[in-house]
Amino acid sequence: MADQAPPSDQVANLHLDEVTGERVSKSELKKRQKQRERDAKKQEKAAAAPPKPAKKLTAEADEKELTPNQYFEIRSRAITKLIETKDPYPYPHKFNRDYDLNNLVKEYGHLKSGEHDKSRTLRVAGRIYNKRASGSKLLFYDIRGNNGVKAQIMCQAQEVRDGAPSFEKQHDHIRRGDIIGIIGYAGRTAPKTKIEKGEEGELSIFATEVILLSPCLHQLPDEYYGFKDQEQRYRKRYLDLIMNPKTAHTYRTRTKIIKYIRNYLDTAGFEEVETPILNKIAGGATAKPFESHLNDYNMDVFLRIAPELPLKMLIVGEYDKVYEIGRLFRNEGADLTHNPEFTTCEFYEAYADFNDLMKRTEELVSGLVKQLTGSYTTAFTTQHGETYTVNWEAPWRRVEMIPALEEATGEKFPPNDQLHTDESREFLKGVLNKVNVVCPEPQTTARMLDRLTGEFIEETAVNPTFITEHPKIMSPLAKDHRSKPGLTERFEAFVCKKEIANAYTELNQPFEQRLRFEEQAHQKAQGDDEAQMIDETFLNALEYGLPPTAGWGLGIDRLVMFLTNNYSIKEVLLFPFMNPEQKKEKHLIDEAAAGEQPQVHLEEIRK
C-alpha cells in the first residue's frame, strides 16, 4: 500500500478563495479568478452599450396572454371604435359571395405548384380558424365556408387590388374566429420544402382584398384542446358547431335522413299534413302529457303526445295515405335515449295491415341505410364501450311476444283473452318475483308485460327485430288479431336493444274502441298517469266508418343516433332541453374553452 501525505502537508498546499471563503488548490483558484475577470469585462461592456430595443410583439401575440374577460373587453372596444368610425364598418349589410368552395378542388385541382388562374375573380366567405403571418407582408388564413368546407387564403401585400384599402388596414383588425369575405383568384402555393420533396403546394385563394363581415368578440377555444366539455357543448350548440366538424356532420346526416323518409313517402303516394299540437285530450299514445292553459277559452289543454287520432280522422275523411313529421311532447323521464320533446314520423295507409307495414318498414329503413352509407352494415358503440355491428338488410327477424316470454321465464301464461283479469295480474307479479325483474308501481298487467319484454326480448334485438302480436291490454288502439283472440296485429321494431318504430292494424270498430278506452280509464284510476283518456270526438269519427287501415310511427331521433353512432339523444338534437341546475361555475380557463359570456356593459367598452 502506498504511503499517504500527512494531513498537515495537504492543508499547506491549499489557498484561500477570498470571494467564497473556501480553501482550494492553486490551479482551481487561478481558474476562478480568470472567469471572474471575464465576467467583469462583459458587465462593463454591457453597461457601456446603448440599451437594446424591446422585442416588438404584435397586438395578437399580446392578446394570447389575456383572460377571456380581458380579451372580450379589448376586442369589444376595438370593434366599437370601428362601428363609430366606419373605417371599416365591421358589420356590412351585404357581401356578394359568388363562388362555392365545394367546387375549388374540382375546378382548380389541376393547377401545379406556383400556377394561378387570374382569368376569373372569385368571391368567397368563411370563418377564420387559423391566422399565420410570415413577415409583415404575407398572411395565411385557414377558413371554413359553404357549410364547413376548408380553404387556405394567401394574402400578399403586392397583390392588393387597386382601390382597395392598404394591406395593413385590411388585416390589422382581423382575428381568429372572424367571418371574412375574400376577393381573389385560385392558385397553388410553391413552398420550397414541399417542392424539394416532390410534393405539390396548397391549393389556395390568393386574396386581392379581404373584408371583415362579422367579428368574433370572444376567444375561440384552443385548436389543440378543442371544445370538449359535454355539458357546455349542449348549452352552446353554436360554438359546438363552430369547433367540432363531427357535430355538424351529425346534423347534416339527420337532415338527409328526414329528406329520404319524406321523399320515400311522397313517392309512395302519401300526402303530408299538419295536425294540432294543442289538444283538449292527450290521446294516441300511452304517455304522460304536458299540461297548459288556454286563457282566451279559460280551459286546460295538453301538448300532443302523438298525432295518431287526428291522422286517422283524416283517413275517415277520404284521405288514403297521410303522414306527418313533427315534434311530440311527453312529460316523462329524460335519459340517454329520451328527451321531453322529440321528432317522429307517423303515417296511416288505408287498405293495408300490419304485415304490409313490416315489409314497408324493411324497405324504407334498409333503403335509407344503403343510400346513406353505401352498405347495409353499420357500427354502434354504447355508453359502456360495447360495439355492435348491425345488419339492416331485409328480411328482419320476427319474434312473437307471449311465446318468447313463456320460453324465457319457463312459465305457461294465462290464455291471451284472459290477460286483462285480476288473476292474470297476480300471476305476472309472481313471474316478476321468480325472474327477479322489478316493475315500479302501479303494477298493471300492461306495465309488467312491458318490463318482461324489455328484460328478455329487447335485450336480444341488436340487429333489426320485429316484436309482434302484443296483448290487447297493451294496445288500446290496435285491431284484434284475426286468428288469435286476446292479441293484436301489432309490431314494434327494435335495433341495438331500443325501439325505433311501432305499428299496427288499426282498430276501426267503434264499440270495441270505446271498451278499450274504458279499460285505459280503469288503468288511470289505478294510478297509471300514462294511460289514455276517452276521446269522444275520435269515437264519433269512427262511427262514420274508418276503412281497414294500418298505422306506423318512427322515432327519428333514435334512428339518427344509430346511424351516426351517438349513444346520447342530446347528440342528435340541436338544442336539447337542459336543466338549469346542472350549470356549474367555471374557472377562467374553463370559460375560455366554453366561450363564457363575460358581464361587460357597452357603456364601459366605449370609455
C-alpha positions in Angstrom: 0.0 0.0 0.0 1.4 3.4 -1.0 2.3 5.9 1.7 -0.1 8.9 2.1 0.9 12.5 2.8 0.2 13.7 6.3 -2.9 15.9 6.7 -0.9 18.9 7.7 1.0 18.8 4.3 -2.2 18.7 2.3 -3.6 21.8 4.1 -0.4 23.7 3.5 -0.9 23.2 -0.3 -4.4 24.8 -0.4 -5.1 28.6 -1.0 -7.9 30.8 0.3 -10.6 31.9 -2.2 -11.4 35.3 -0.7 -14.7 35.5 -2.5 -16.2 32.3 -1.3 -14.0 31.7 1.8 -13.1 28.3 0.6 -9.6 26.8 0.6 -8.8 25.3 -2.9 -5.8 24.2 -4.9 -3.7 26.8 -6.7 -4.9 25.8 -10.1 -8.6 25.9 -9.1 -8.1 29.4 -7.6 -6.4 30.7 -10.8 -9.3 29.3 -12.9 -11.9 31.0 -10.7 -10.0 34.3 -10.8 -9.8 34.3 -14.7 -13.5 33.6 -15.0 -14.3 36.4 -12.7 -12.2 38.8 -14.8 -14.0 37.7 -17.9 -17.4 38.2 -16.3 -16.4 41.7 -15.0 -15.3 42.8 -18.6 -18.7 41.5 -20.0 -20.6 43.5 -17.4 -18.6 46.7 -18.2 -19.2 46.2 -21.9 -22.9 45.7 -21.4 -23.2 48.8 -19.2 -21.4 50.9 -21.8 -23.5 49.7 -24.7 -26.8 51.5 -25.6 -29.9 49.7 -24.4 -31.4 47.2 -26.8 -34.9 48.0 -28.0 -37.5 45.7 -26.6 -38.7 42.9 -28.9 -41.8 44.2 -30.7 -44.8 41.9 -30.2 -47.8 42.1 -32.3 -51.1 43.0 -30.7 -52.3 39.5 -31.5 -49.4 37.9 -29.7 -50.1 40.0 -26.6 -53.8 39.0 -26.8 -53.0 35.4 -26.4 -51.9 36.1 -22.8 -55.2 37.7 -21.9 -58.0 36.1 -19.9 -61.3 35.6 -21.7 -62.8 38.7 -19.9 -59.8 40.9 -20.8 -59.9 39.7 -24.4 -63.7 40.4 -24.7 -63.3 43.9 -23.3 -60.3 44.9 -25.5 -61.9 43.3 -28.6 -65.2 44.9 -27.9 -63.6 48.4 -27.6 -61.8 47.9 -30.9 -64.9 46.8 -32.7 -67.0 49.6 -31.1 -64.4 52.1 -32.4 -64.8 50.6 -35.9 -68.6 51.0 -35.6 -68.2 54.6 -34.7 -65.5 55.5 -37.3 -66.8 53.1 -40.0 -63.2 52.7 -41.0 -64.1 50.0 -41.9 -67.6 49.3 -40.7 -67.3 45.8 -39.1 -70.9 44.7 -39.9 -71.5 45.4 -43.6 -75.0 44.7 -44.9 -74.0 42.5 -47.8 -71.2 40.6 -49.4 -71.8 39.2 -52.8 -70.4 35.7 -52.4 -70.4 34.1 -55.9 -68.2 31.0 -55.6 -68.9 27.7 -53.8 -65.7 26.4 -52.1 -67.1 22.9 -52.7 -66.0 23.3 -56.3 -62.5 24.5 -55.7 -60.7 21.2 -56.0 -62.8 20.0 -58.9 -62.3 23.2 -61.0 -58.7 24.1 -60.0 -57.2 21.0 -58.6 -55.2 20.6 -61.9 -53.0 23.6 -61.1 -49.4 22.8 -60.4 -47.2 24.4 -57.7 -46.8 28.1 -58.4 -49.5 28.2 -61.1 -52.5 30.6 -60.9 -55.7 31.3 -62.7 -56.3 35.0 -62.8 -58.9 34.8 -65.5 -61.8 34.6 -63.0 -62.3 36.6 -59.9 -63.6 34.6 -57.0 -65.6 36.0 -54.1 -65.8 33.6 -51.2 -66.5 33.9 -47.5 -66.0 31.9 -44.3 -64.9 31.9 -40.6 -61.2 32.1 -39.7 -59.9 29.1 -37.8 -56.2 29.9 -38.0 -54.2 33.0 -38.9 -50.5 32.8 -39.6 -48.0 35.5 -40.5 -44.8 35.2 -42.4 -43.3 38.6 -42.0 -45.3 41.8 -42.2 -46.4 41.5 -45.9 -47.6 37.9 -46.0 -50.5 36.3 -44.2 -52.3 33.0 -44.4 -55.9 32.3 -43.2 -57.5 28.9 -42.8 -61.2 29.4 -43.2 -64.3 27.2 -43.4 -67.2 28.3 -45.6 -70.1 26.8 -47.6 -71.2 24.5 -44.7 -67.8 23.7 -43.4 -65.5 23.4 -46.5 -61.9 24.2 -45.6 -59.8 26.5 -47.7 -56.5 28.4 -47.4 -56.4 32.1 -48.1 -53.0 33.5 -49.1 -52.6 37.3 -48.6 -49.7 39.2 -50.0 -49.1 43.0 -49.8 -48.2 43.2 -53.5 -51.5 41.6 -54.6 -53.8 44.2 -53.1 -56.1 45.4 -55.9 -56.4 49.0 -57.0 -59.0 50.9 -55.0 -58.8 48.5 -52.0 -57.6 49.6 -48.5 -54.0 49.1 -47.7 -52.7 45.7 -46.7 -52.3 46.8 -43.1 -55.7 48.4 -42.9 -57.3 45.2 -44.3 -55.7 42.8 -41.9 -54.7 44.6 -38.6 -58.2 44.4 -37.1 -58.9 40.8 -38.2 -58.7 38.0 -35.6 -59.2 34.3 -35.3 -63.0 33.5 -35.3 -64.0 36.4 -37.5 -66.1 35.9 -40.6 -64.5 37.5 -43.6 -65.2 38.0 -47.3 -62.3 37.3 -49.8 -61.9 38.6 -53.3 -59.2 36.9 -55.2 -58.2 34.1 -57.6 -57.3 30.5 -57.4 -53.8 29.2 -57.4 -51.4 26.8 -55.8 -48.6 27.8 -53.5 -45.0 26.8 -54.2 -43.1 26.3 -50.8 -39.6 25.1 -51.3 -39.9 22.4 -48.6 -42.7 20.7 -50.5 -41.2 21.1 -53.9 -37.9 19.6 -52.7 -39.9 16.5 -51.6 -41.7 16.3 -54.9 -45.0 17.4 -53.4 -47.5 20.0 -54.7 -48.2 23.2 -52.9 -51.5 24.0 -51.2 -54.5 24.9 -53.4 -55.5 28.3 -52.2 -57.4 31.5 -52.9 -54.9 34.3 -53.5 -56.6 37.4 -52.0 -56.6 40.8 -53.6 -58.9 42.1 -50.9 -60.2 40.8 -47.5 -63.3 42.4 -45.9 -64.4 41.9 -42.3 -68.0 40.8 -42.4 -68.7 39.9 -38.7 -66.1 40.0 -35.9 -65.9 37.3 -33.2 -65.7 39.1 -29.9 -64.6 36.0 -27.9 -61.5 33.9 -28.0 -62.3 30.6 -29.7 -61.2 27.5 -27.8 -57.7 26.5 -28.4 -57.3 24.3 -31.6 -55.3 21.7 -29.8 -57.5 21.2 -26.7 -60.7 22.0 -28.6 -64.2 22.3 -27.2 -64.9 19.0 -25.4 -66.9 19.9 -22.3 -70.1 17.9 -22.9 -72.5 20.0 -21.0 -71.2 23.2 -22.5 -71.4 21.7 -25.9 -75.1 21.1 -25.4 -75.7 24.5 -23.9 -73.7 26.4 -26.6 -74.5 24.4 -29.7 -73.4 27.3 -31.9 -69.9 27.0 -30.5 -70.0 23.2 -30.7 -70.9 23.5 -34.4 -68.0 26.0 -34.9 -65.4 23.9 -33.2 -66.4 20.3 -33.9 -66.9 19.2 -37.5 -68.3 15.8 -36.3 -71.2 17.7 -34.7 -72.1 19.5 -37.9 -71.8 16.2 -39.8 -74.3 14.5 -37.4 -77.0 17.2 -38.0 -76.5 17.3 -41.8 -76.9 13.5 -41.7 -80.1 14.0 -39.8 -81.4 16.3 -42.5 -80.6 13.7 -45.1 -82.5 11.0 -43.2 -85.6 13.2 -42.9 -85.4 14.1 -46.6 -85.1 10.4 -47.6 -88.1 9.5 -45.4 -90.2 12.3 -46.8 -89.2 11.5 -50.4 -90.0 7.8 -49.9 -93.5 8.6 -48.6 -94.2 11.2 -51.3 -93.1 8.7 -54.0 -95.3 6.0 -52.4 -98.4 8.3 -52.8 -98.6 9.6 -49.2 -99.7 13.2 -48.6 -98.0 15.3 -45.8 -100.4 17.1 -43.4 -100.2 19.0 -40.1 -102.3 18.3 -37.1 -102.7 20.3 -33.8 -100.1 20.5 -31.1 -102.5 21.8 -28.5 -105.3 19.3 -27.7 -108.2 19.1 -25.3 -107.4 15.4 -24.7 -104.0 13.8 -24.7 -104.5 10.7 -26.8 -103.0 8.5 -29.4 -100.3 7.0 -27.2 -99.6 5.7 -23.7 -97.6 8.6 -22.1 -97.8 11.4 -19.6 -98.6 14.7 -21.2 -97.6 18.3 -20.6 -100.5 20.5 -19.4 -101.1 24.1 -20.3 -103.9 26.7 -20.1 -105.6 28.5 -22.9 -106.6 31.9 -21.5 -109.0 33.0 -24.2 -111.2 29.9 -23.7 -110.4 29.5 -20.0 -109.6 25.8 -20.5 -106.8 23.4 -19.8 -105.1 21.9 -22.8 -102.4 19.3 -23.4 -99.3 19.3 -25.7 -99.7 16.4 -28.1 -98.2 13.1 -27.2 -99.0 11.6 -30.6 -100.7 12.8 -33.9 -102.4 9.4 -34.3 -106.1 10.2 -33.6 -106.4 13.3 -35.9 -104.4 11.5 -38.7 -106.9 8.6 -38.5 -109.8 11.0 -38.6 -108.3 12.2 -42.0 -108.5 8.6 -43.2 -112.2 8.7 -42.2 -112.4 11.9 -44.3 -111.3 10.2 -47.5 -107.5 10.6 -47.4 -106.0 7.3 -48.4 -102.4 7.8 -47.3 -101.3 10.6 -44.9 -98.2 11.3 -42.9 -96.7 13.9 -40.6 -93.2 14.6 -39.5 -93.0 16.7 -36.3 -92.4 17.2 -32.6 -94.1 15.3 -29.8 -94.1 16.2 -26.1 -94.1 13.8 -23.2 -93.7 14.8 -19.6 -91.6 11.7 -18.7 -88.0 10.9 -17.7 -85.0 12.3 -19.6 -82.1 10.0 -20.1 -79.6 8.9 -22.8 -82.5 7.9 -25.2 -85.4 10.1 -24.1 -86.0 13.8 -24.3 -89.2 15.7 -23.3 -89.7 16.8 -26.9 -88.7 14.6 -29.8 -89.3 14.1 -33.5 -91.3 11.3 -35.1 -92.8 10.4 -38.4 -96.3 8.8 -38.4 -98.2 7.6 -41.4 -101.6 5.9 -42.0 -102.4 3.8 -45.0 -105.9 2.8 -45.9 -106.5 -0.8 -47.1 -103.2 -2.1 -45.6 -102.4 -4.2 -42.5 -99.5 -4.7 -40.1 -98.0 -7.3 -42.4 -97.8 -4.7 -45.2 -96.2 -2.3 -42.9 -93.5 -4.7 -41.8 -92.5 -5.0 -45.5 -92.7 -1.2 -45.9 -90.5 -0.7 -42.8 -87.9 -3.1 -44.1 -87.9 -1.4 -47.5 -87.8 2.2 -46.2 -85.2 1.7 -43.4 -82.9 -0.7 -45.3 -83.0 1.5 -48.4 -82.2 4.6 -46.2 -79.2 2.9 -44.7 -77.9 1.8 -48.1 -78.4 5.2 -49.6 -76.7 7.0 -46.6 -73.7 4.7 -46.0 -73.3 2.7 -49.2 -73.8 -0.5 -47.2 -76.4 -2.4 -45.1 -73.9 -2.7 -42.2 -73.2 0.0 -39.6 -71.4 0.1 -36.2 -72.9 1.4 -33.0 -71.0 1.9 -29.7 -72.9 2.0 -26.4 -72.2 4.2 -23.4 -70.3 1.3 -21.9 -68.0 1.0 -24.9 -69.6 -2.1 -26.3 -69.7 -2.0 -30.1 -72.5 -3.6 -32.1 -72.2 -4.5 -35.8 -75.7 -4.0 -37.2 -77.0 -5.6 -40.4 -80.0 -3.6 -41.6 -80.7 -5.8 -44.7 -84.2 -7.3 -45.1 -85.7 -9.6 -44.1 -85.6 -8.7 -40.4 -86.0 -11.1 -37.5 -89.6 -11.6 -36.2 -90.4 -12.6 -32.5 -93.9 -13.3 -31.1 -94.1 -11.7 -27.7 -96.0 -14.2 -25.5 -94.4 -17.4 -26.7 -91.0 -15.7 -26.3 -91.8 -14.7 -22.8 -93.0 -18.2 -21.9 -89.8 -19.7 -23.2 -87.6 -17.1 -21.3 -89.5 -17.4 -18.0 -90.3 -21.1 -18.1 -93.9 -20.3 -17.2 -97.1 -21.0 -19.2 -99.0 -17.7 -19.4 -102.8 -17.5 -19.0 -104.9 -17.6 -22.2 -104.4 -14.5 -24.2 -108.0 -13.5 -23.9 -107.7 -13.7 -20.1 -104.7 -11.4 -19.7 -106.9 -8.5 -18.7 -108.2 -10.2 -15.5 -107.0 -9.7 -11.9 -105.9 -13.3 -11.8 -103.5 -12.7 -14.7 -102.2 -9.6 -12.9 -101.4 -11.7 -9.8 -99.8 -14.4 -12.0 -97.5 -11.8 -13.6 -96.4 -10.5 -10.2 -95.3 -14.0 -9.3 -93.4 -14.3 -12.6 -91.6 -11.0 -11.9 -90.6 -12.3 -8.4 -89.4 -15.6 -9.9 -87.1 -14.0 -12.6 -86.1 -11.0 -10.3 -87.5 -8.3 -12.6 -88.6 -5.1 -10.9 -91.7 -3.2 -12.0 -92.4 0.0 -10.1 -95.9 0.8 -9.1 -98.5 0.8 -10.4 -98.1 -2.9 -11.4 -100.7 -3.0 -14.1 -100.7 -6.0 -16.4 -99.6 -3.9 -19.4 -96.6 -2.4 -17.4 -95.5 -5.8 -16.1 -95.6 -7.3 -19.6 -93.6 -4.4 -20.9 -91.0 -4.9 -18.2 -90.6 -8.6 -19.0 -90.4 -7.9 -22.7 -87.6 -5.3 -22.1 -85.7 -7.8 -20.0 -85.9 -11.0 -22.1 -86.8 -10.0 -25.7 -85.5 -6.4 -26.3 -82.1 -7.4 -25.0 -81.7 -9.9 -27.9 -82.6 -7.3 -30.5 -79.2 -6.0 -31.8 -80.0 -6.5 -35.4 -83.4 -5.1 -36.5 -86.1 -7.2 -34.9 -89.9 -7.1 -35.1 -91.6 -7.9 -31.7 -95.1 -8.9 -32.8 -98.6 -9.7 -31.6 -99.0 -7.7 -28.4 -101.8 -8.4 -26.0 -104.9 -6.2 -26.3 -104.3 -4.8 -22.9 -101.0 -3.2 -24.1 -102.5 -1.9 -27.3 -105.7 0.1 -26.9 -105.7 1.4 -30.5 -104.7 -1.8 -32.3 -107.1 -4.2 -34.0 -107.7 -7.7 -32.7 -105.6 -10.4 -34.2 -107.7 -12.1 -36.9 -106.8 -15.7 -35.6 -105.5 -15.3 -32.0 -108.1 -14.0 -29.6 -106.7 -11.6 -26.9 -103.8 -10.5 -29.1 -103.5 -7.6 -31.6 -102.0 -7.2 -35.0 -99.1 -5.0 -33.8 -95.4 -4.9 -34.1 -92.5 -2.9 -32.6 -89.2 -2.6 -34.4 -86.1 -2.7 -32.3 -82.4 -2.1 -33.1 -79.5 -2.2 -30.7 -82.0 -3.1 -28.0 -84.0 0.1 -28.4 -87.4 0.7 -30.1 -87.3 2.7 -33.3 -90.8 2.0 -34.7 -94.3 1.0 -33.7 -97.2 -0.1 -36.0 -100.4 -2.0 -36.1 -103.6 -2.8 -38.0 -105.8 0.0 -36.7 -108.9 -0.7 -34.6 -111.8 0.6 -36.6 -114.7 -0.9 -34.7 -116.2 1.9 -32.6 -117.8 -0.3 -30.0 -114.6 -2.2 -29.3 -112.6 1.1 -29.3 -114.9 2.5 -26.6 -114.3 -0.6 -24.4 -110.6 -0.2 -24.9 -110.7 3.4 -23.8 -112.7 2.4 -20.8 -110.1 -0.1 -19.8 -107.4 2.6 -20.2 -109.6 4.8 -17.9 -109.6 1.9 -15.4 -105.8 1.8 -15.5 -105.6 5.5 -15.0 -107.8 5.1 -11.9 -105.2 2.5 -10.6 -102.6 5.3 -10.8 -101.1 4.9 -14.3 -100.5 8.5 -15.3 -99.6 7.3 -18.8 -103.0 5.6 -19.6 -105.1 7.2 -22.3 -108.3 9.2 -21.9 -111.7 8.6 -23.6 -111.8 10.8 -26.8 -115.4 11.2 -27.8 -114.5 13.2 -30.9 -112.4 10.3 -32.2 -115.1 7.8 -31.3 -117.6 9.8 -33.2 -115.3 9.9 -36.3 -115.1 6.0 -36.1 -118.9 5.9 -36.2 -118.8 7.4 -39.7 -116.5 4.5 -40.8 -112.7 4.1 -40.8 -111.7 1.8 -43.7 -109.3 -1.1 -43.0 -106.1 0.8 -42.2 -102.6 0.3 -40.9 -100.7 3.0 -38.9 -97.0 3.4 -38.3 -94.7 5.6 -36.2 -90.9 6.0 -36.4 -88.7 7.7 -33.8 -86.4 9.8 -36.0 -84.1 10.8 -33.1 -83.3 7.2 -32.3 -82.7 6.3 -35.9 -80.3 9.2 -36.3 -78.5 8.0 -33.1 -77.8 4.6 -34.5 -76.8 5.8 -38.0 -74.4 8.5 -36.7 -73.1 6.3 -33.8 -74.2 8.5 -31.0 -75.4 6.8 -27.8 -76.9 10.0 -26.3 -80.1 11.6 -27.7 -78.6 15.0 -26.8 -76.0 14.5 -29.5 -78.7 14.4 -32.3 -80.9 17.2 -31.0 -79.6 20.6 -32.0 -81.0 22.2 -28.8 -81.7 19.5 -26.2 -83.5 20.6 -23.1 -81.0 21.2 -20.3 -81.7 21.5 -16.6 -80.5 25.0 -15.4 -79.4 23.4 -12.1 -76.8 21.5 -13.9 -74.9 24.7 -14.8 -71.6 24.7 -13.0 -69.3 27.6 -12.2 -66.2 27.6 -14.3 -62.7 28.9 -13.7 -61.3 31.4 -16.3 -59.6 28.7 -18.2 -62.9 26.8 -18.5 -64.6 30.0 -19.6 -62.1 30.2 -22.4 -62.9 26.7 -23.5 -66.6 27.1 -23.2 -66.8 30.6 -24.5 -68.5 32.0 -21.4 -70.2 35.4 -21.8 -68.4 37.9 -19.6 -70.5 40.6 -17.9 -69.4 43.7 -19.8 -71.6 46.8 -20.4 -71.4 48.7 -23.7 -71.0 52.0 -21.8 -67.8 50.7 -20.2 -66.5 49.5 -23.5 -66.9 52.9 -25.1 -64.9 54.7 -22.3 
